[in-house]
Amino acid sequence: EQDNGIIVVDGQECGACVNYDGALIRIRDPASLGVGVQAKTLMHEIVHAILFERGRRDDAANEDLVDALASGFVSLIRQNPDLIEFIRGT
């Protein structure tokens, strides 16, 4: 739910959220965030979505797990810039 740029999920204001039904990620005022915070926030929401889509709903709701995985993925990608191209097969 979004009202005047504010994202509210389960009655709590959030910096970002993923809409599982609509396959949509929203980040509150991303232009105000540094690139590093934007990347980590986006990856955090992507991890929520992947876990949910794979039927791991309890894991998708576990903020500590999601945050650890998201930070790990961002670090992995940043430290291995050719990784995405390798995975894509290009």
For each residue, the residues with C-beta under 8 A, 3 or more apart:
1: 7 8 9
2: 5 6 7 8 26
3: 6 8
4:
5: 2 28 29
6: 2 3 13 28
7: 1 2 13 14 15 16 17 26 28
8: 1 2 3 11 12 13 14
9: 1 12 14 17
10:
11: 8
12: 8 9
13: 6 7 8
14: 7 8 9 17 28
15: 7 27 28 41
16: 7 25 26 27 28 41 42 44 45
17: 7 9 14 25 26 45
18: 24 25 26 45 46 48 49 52
19: 22 23 24 25 26
20: 23 49 52 53
21:
22: 19
23: 19 20 49
24: 18 19
25: 16 17 18 19 42 45 46 49
26: 2 7 16 17 18 19
27: 15 16 30 33 38 41 42 45
28: 5 6 7 14 15 16
29: 5 32 33
30: 27 33 38 41
31:
32: 29
33: 27 29 30 37 38 41
34: 37 38
35: 38 39
36: 39 40
37: 33 34 40 41
38: 27 30 33 34 35 41 42
39: 35 36 42 43 74
40: 36 37 43 44 70 71 74
41: 15 16 27 30 33 37 38 44 45
42: 16 25 27 38 39 45 46
43: 39 40 46 47 70 71 73 74
44: 16 40 41 47 48 66 67 70
45: 16 17 18 25 27 41 42 48 49
46: 18 25 42 43 49 50 70
47: 43 44 50 51 66 69 70 73
48: 18 44 45 51 52 60 66
49: 18 20 23 25 45 46 52 53 60
50: 46 47 53 54
51: 47 48 54 56 57 59 60 66
52: 18 20 48 49 55 56 57 60
53: 20 49 50
54: 50 51
55: 52
56: 51 52 59 60
57: 51 52 60 61
58: 61 62
59: 51 56 62 65 66
60: 48 49 51 52 56 57 66
61: 57 58
62: 58 59 65 66
63: 66 67
64: 67 68
65: 59 62 68 69
66: 44 47 48 51 59 60 62 63 69 70
67: 44 63 64 70 71
68: 64 65 71 72
69: 47 65 66 72 73
70: 40 43 44 46 47 66 67 73 74
71: 40 43 67 68 74 75
72: 68 69 75 76
73: 43 47 69 70 76 77
74: 39 40 43 70 71 77 78
75: 71 72 78 79
76: 72 73 79 80 83
77: 73 74 80 81 83 84
78: 74 75 81
79: 75 76
80: 76 77 83
81: 77 78 84
82: 85 86
83: 76 77 80 86 87
84: 77 81 87 88
85: 82 88 90
86: 82 83 89
87: 83 84
88: 84 85
89: 86
90: 85
